[in-house]
Amino acid sequence: MKKVIAGAILLGASSMAFAQPGCGVGAMIWKGQSGIVPHVLGATTNGMASQTVSMTFGIVGCNTNQNVQSMAMLIDSRGSAIAAEISRGNGENLDAMAATLGLPQEERPAFFSLLKSNFNTIFPSPESTTGETVDAIVTLMEKNETLRKYVAA
């Protein structure tokens, strides 16, 4: 039983260490810093300052749009494949991302084109986090009159 509890604690700690605090107080305090230490501190700060409250009420940079949160989980799990497809402007992961956001088929080419033409904005460095990537995509979509409705909080 002690091994199970120790394993659960270790798993929880490792999950927190690699969590990408994309919003909340921790993300605001540690914004722009890369590496494991700022991520751990950001996740810890969010834990103490209640990232759940920030997400629920859409404060301190948290987007409460459920589709955007689903897109973030997709990017987190398929990041490198999505980056490659954004650079090409097509692919099944991009289709999945568009579907997650609720984009109908007729609006997907504009979405794919927007992402492809802004690849360097979405991924400014190889160390770009999921939170930074999602924020960049949401910002680009908010500026696009046709696509902004899909990321509205």
Residue pairs with C-beta under 8 A, 6 or more apart in sequence:
16 40
16 43
16 44
16 47
17 36
17 39
17 40
17 43
18 36
18 39
19 39
19 42
19 43
20 39
20 76
20 129
20 130
20 131
21 27
21 30
21 39
21 42
21 43
21 45
21 46
21 51
21 131
22 61
22 72
22 129
22 130
22 131
22 132
22 134
22 135
23 51
23 54
23 55
23 60
23 61
23 62
23 63
23 131
24 42
24 45
24 46
24 49
24 50
24 51
24 54
24 55
24 60
24 61
24 62
25 45
25 46
25 49
25 51
25 54
25 60
26 41
26 42
26 43
26 44
26 45
26 46
26 47
26 49
26 51
27 42
27 46
27 60
27 61
27 131
28 60
28 61
29 41
29 42
29 45
30 38
30 39
30 41
30 42
30 45
34 125
34 127
34 129
39 129
46 54
51 62
53 59
54 60
54 61
54 62
55 62
55 64
55 69
56 64
57 64
58 64
58 153
61 135
63 69
63 134
63 138
63 151
63 153
64 153
65 151
65 152
65 153
67 100
67 101
67 102
67 150
67 151
68 101
68 134
68 138
68 151
68 153
70 100
71 97
71 100
71 101
71 134
71 137
72 130
72 131
72 134
74 82
74 93
74 96
74 97
74 100
75 82
75 97
75 130
75 133
75 134
76 130
78 93
78 96
79 130
79 133
81 91
81 93
82 93
82 94
82 97
83 123
84 91
85 91
85 92
85 93
85 94
86 94
86 115
86 116
86 119
86 122
86 123
87 116
87 119
88 116
89 112
89 113
89 115
89 116
90 112
94 112
94 115
95 108
98 108
98 111
98 112
101 111
101 150
101 151
102 150
103 111
103 147
103 150
107 146
107 147
110 144
110 146
110 147
111 141
111 147
114 140
114 141
114 144
114 147
115 122
115 137
115 140
118 136
118 140
121 136
121 140
122 128
122 133
122 136
122 137
122 140
123 133
123 136
124 132
124 136
137 151
138 151
141 147
141 148
141 150
141 151
142 148
142 151
